[in-house]
Amino acid sequence: MADAFLEQGFARIERLVATAALEELRHDYDAILRREVDVPGDRYLGGLIRQVMNPHQVSEVFRDNAALRSAIEVAREIFEGGKPTRLFDMLIYKGPGCPDETPWHQDLSYAAMPFLGAGARSSGRALLQFWIALDDVDEETGCMTFVPGVYRDPLLPHHVAAGDPAEEHRLLGITDPERNLPLRDAVACPLPAGGATVHAYNTPHYTGPNRSRTRARRAYIVNLVDGAKRA
């Protein structure tokens, strides 16, 4: 796992958590979507895509669950020990027929307002994002897609793709990805429910619209930092 991650800047995990353990996550996820639970960070990314920040602040299920514990174990391997610590978590939902893509971007770009300038670097092992599928996901419903190897390079130029540049929930995208990325090398990562991907903060990634008319795409996302290095 760690070797694949270091080579590519991401790894695909066929099964992070057993299907049976997903039911409590789905239950609380859907309650939040229906706004039966009030989450201060419930908003629309770029005014387009439903995003709920830090559900663990209001839900005991998201505070501690089997998926989170498994992600911490994977992170410990990538960190070569260390102390994997949750930085934040979020839910990103694309319902059936959602027309909006999440453009090619690098998470490190969100480190400044409206975006971090091109040329910045990030250690591949400093920050990790786990993208956990609560539904079977493929290219039709908007699975994660990565460009391997590029995470070692300086941050690419970004722009505000949608939303207010002064708002935290702006949507960022890599400027001219066709020119700045070797998109011919892009790797789509379909997953069964309970599978996950993990990537570095400088790894370019993309998710397409949900073109299915019947299938939802519920993603639970956990960002982990090596707390031992932050101390």
N, C-alpha and C positions, 0 to 999 in steps of 0.2 A: 504493500500500500504506500508506504513512505517513498519508496524508490520511484514508483509511477508518478506520485505527486511531484516529486522534485524534478523529474524529467519534463513533465507537461505543464505544471502549475495547477493541475486539477486531477481528481480521481473519481471514478464512478464506483459506487458501492451498491451492488445488486440488492442486498438486504441489510439495512441498518437496524431495523426493528421488525419483530414478528407482526403479522397482519392482525392478530387478536389484540395486540396492544394499541392498535391505531384507533379503536372504537372510542375510547375516552377522549382522545385528541380531536377526532371528528365531531364528537358531541359538543365539546366546548367551542370548537371552531365555528360550527354552524350557529350556535347560540349567539356568538359574537357577531356573525354576519347578519343575523336577524335583529341585532341591537337589543337583545334581551339582557345583555351584559354591557355596561357602560365602560368603554375603554377610551381614555383621553386621546390616544394616538390613532383613532379611527379616522381615516382620511382617504383621499384619492391621489395617488402618485401622478404628478403632472396634470392633475385634474381629470385623469383618465382611468386609472387602474386602482382597484380597491386595495388599500394597504392599511394594516393595523399594526401599529408599533407597540412593542413591549407588552404583549398579552399576559406575560408572567406576572405583571403587577396587579392583575385583577383575577387571575385564574390559577387555582392551585394545581390544576392539571398541567398548565404550561410552565408553572414554577418548577415542577420536578416530574419528569416522565421518562419512560424507557428510551425514547428517541434521543433525548438530551443526554442521558447517561451514556448511551452508545457513542454519540458524537464526541463526548469528552474522552472516551477511551481511544477513539481513532486519533483525536487531536494529540493525545499524550504520545502516541507513536510518532506522529509527524514532528512534534516539538522535541522528540527524543527525551521524554520525561516531562519536566516542567510542571506547570500548574495551570491547566486549561481552565479559563474563567469566562463566564458569559459576559460579553460586552453589551449586547442587546439581542432581542429576537423580534420577529415580525411575521405576519401572515400576509401573503399576497394571493389574491383570488382573481381568477379569470373564469367567469361563468361560461356556459355554452353560448357560442356565437360572439364572444368578446372580440371586437375587431382590432384591438390595440396591441401592438408589439412593444416589448421592452428593448429599446435599441442597443446596439453594441456599445458597451461601456466597461470601464474598470472601476471597481468600488472605491479605490483610493481617490478618485476624482471628487468624491463627496466630502473629502476631509476639509474643504474650505468653501466659502461662499463667494460667488455662485458655484465655482468649481476650482479645484486645485490646478495650478498651472502645469503645462507640459514639462517633462523632464524630471519630475520627482521620482524617487525610488522607494520601494518597500521591500523589506526582507520577506522572502517567500514563506518563512515560518513564523512571522510575527503575529499575523492575523489570518484567521480562517473563516470562511463562510460555508455552512452546511445548508444545502437546499434539499429539504425532505419532502418526498411526494406522499400525500395522503390519498391520492387517487392514482391509478395507472396513468402514466403520461407518455406521450409520444410527440412526434413533430406536428401532428394534427392539432393537439391540444396545447402545444407550447412548451415542450421540454427544454431544458438547458442545453445550450450549444456553446462550445468553447473553441478558441484558437490556441493550440498547444505551444509551449516554449516561449511565447512573447512576454510572459510575466517577468523574465529576467531583464528586460529592456526598460528604459525610462518611460514614465507615464506619457501616453499619447495625448494630443490636444483634444479637449472636450468642449461642448457647448450645451446650452440649455435647450433640450429638445421639445419640452412642453412645460407649462406652468410658469409661475412667477419666479424670476431669478432670486428674489429676496426671501422666498419661502423654503423651509427645510424639505418640503415634499415636492420640490422641483424634480423634473425628470431629465437626467443628463445622458448625452450620447457622444460617442467618439466622432469627431469631425472627419468627414469623408472616409468612412471605414473601407470602402472599396480600394482606396489608394493607400491607406495607412496600415492595413492588415492583409495578411495572406489568407483571404477568405477561402481559397481553394483547399486549405488545410483544416477548415472548421470541422469539429466533431460534435455531432448531435448525441445526446445522452438520454434516450428513452429509459423509463424506469417502471418497475411494478410498484404498486402501493407499498410503502415501507422501505423502498430504496432511497438513495440519496446521492448527491454529488457533493464534493468538497473542493473549494478552490481558494487560491491566494488572492489578496486584494488587488494585485496588479494583473490578474488574468482577465483578458477580454472575454466577455460572454454576452449572450443574447437569448431572448425567448420570443417566439412568435405569437401571433394572435391565437385564440382558441377557435379553430374553424369547425369544431364539432358542434352539431345542433343539439346533442343530447348529453354530452359528458362535461362535467365541471373539472376545473384544475385547481385543487386546493394545495398550496405550497406553504410549508412551515419552515421558517428560515432562522437559523441560530448562528450568531457570530461569536467566535471564541478568540480570546487573546491569551498569550502565555503570561499568566500573572506573576510567575517567578521573575520574568525579565522586566516587568513593569515596577516591581518592588524596589 
